[in-house]
Amino acid sequence: MRKINKSQNKIAVICPYFGNLPSNYKFTFASMAVNAFIDWYIVTDDVFDDSRYSNVTCIKLNFDEIKNRIKSVLGCRISRVYKLCDYKPLYGMIFKDIFMGYEYWGYSDLDIVYGDLRKCLSKDNLMHYDKILDLGHLSVYRNDPLINMICTTIENNGYSLKSILDSDDIYVLDESYGKNHLSVNELLEQAGYSVLRKVEGCSDIVSRYRNLYVMDTERQVFTYLKYENGKLYIRNWKNQTNQEIIYAHFQKRRFERTSFSNTNEFAITPKGFFDEKDIQKNCFYPRIRDLRFCWYIKFRFKRWFDNAKLQWQ
């Protein structure tokens, strides 16, 4: 692992990712870099040039090295990469050496493009809340030993942290809807800590459709995203609506076109990354072709198959 040159920032966010980085990672990293008040640490066994970003650092570790780190800190073995979602709330312990000196730490995924995160991680929010956001693709915690160890206090209907981590099942400890109502958010609130669960403008893009629909909003076929000057907007190609959002989470969506070179200003359509002036009607899918049946069924089947295989091992 290379030496980490820490800045004067108060917030560090870590993102472990194993295997080839997503083809659109350069857009994610560019949007991270513009949020210069955060230090971002990408833990990966892939290679990328982080020299162009002052606040995005590559930490070269493979999954076996992460397994060893987890075993040395928690005394347990992790079976597969996806199980990391149950370890995310424990990153404050697992990556204590990286977070040392920061007032806040967090975790993130790479299937996100960020706008202005100050609208979420404002000084006021950081002052008044011990944890900001309640989902696994982005959460930020106050760097306090008791908060970092909160999951070690799990006692719920016979469950303990050890039984959860020893299981191959996914308990989704990092989410608001954890299995059997177990999640880091409930644990913190039960212990008297404050959790800011939702912030307007934090946008999940629905995964089962080809077009870009924000979860819990009306589906509009010609929706696209525009990134410029460090800000992210939801726009509509047909009716010219425009709304600023904090980030867009694409939920592992793969884009056909990721070769667009300008990471400072770009548009995101269902077909990929473009110059906004080049967007045409064929950048969107007609409703009759909107459902991503093949991708969605394949994704769900693979999840089921992986779980079944582990059960029979």
Summary of the structure (lengths in Angstrom):
residues: 313
radius of gyration: 19.6
end to end distance: 33.3
largest distance: 57.8
contacts: 927
relative contact order: 0.13
helix: 32%
strand: 24%
